[in-house]
């Protein structure tokens, strides 16, 4: 897999029927190693090992209703009170981060109301702080470390 713009992490791999799999620490199972999954696993390790977000507050690839459509988010981190702290949209490294991706996460966030957003293709990372009430998005350098 392509090198990404994250520090090196230790992953568990295996092959099944000649297909590469990577272990997902949140879903607690091996999943198909596709380019977008490679990015998602790096983001999960970044959140857990670099930023201190507890595994039990992270969800991966769950469905949500956006207006009348069912969509699937990549990663959500919950606050202790159950509200959503962070929403992450992952793309494969070959997918350029264009306006449509920003629009996609903004549309999801109208429903989810996360305080922080990340958009990444593993090479380029965009971090935002959200004023949910006014739907205002401010670029930030990084997401805050979580005080444990």
Buried (B, 14 or more C-beta within 10 A) or exposed (E): BEEBEBEEBEBEEEEEEEEBBBBBBBEEEBBEBBBBBBBBBBBBBBBBEBBEBEEEBBBBBEEBEBEEEEBEBBBBBBEEEEEBBBBBBBBBBEBEBEEEBBEBBBBBBEBBEBBBBBBBBBBEBBBBBBEBEEEEBEEEEEBEEBEE
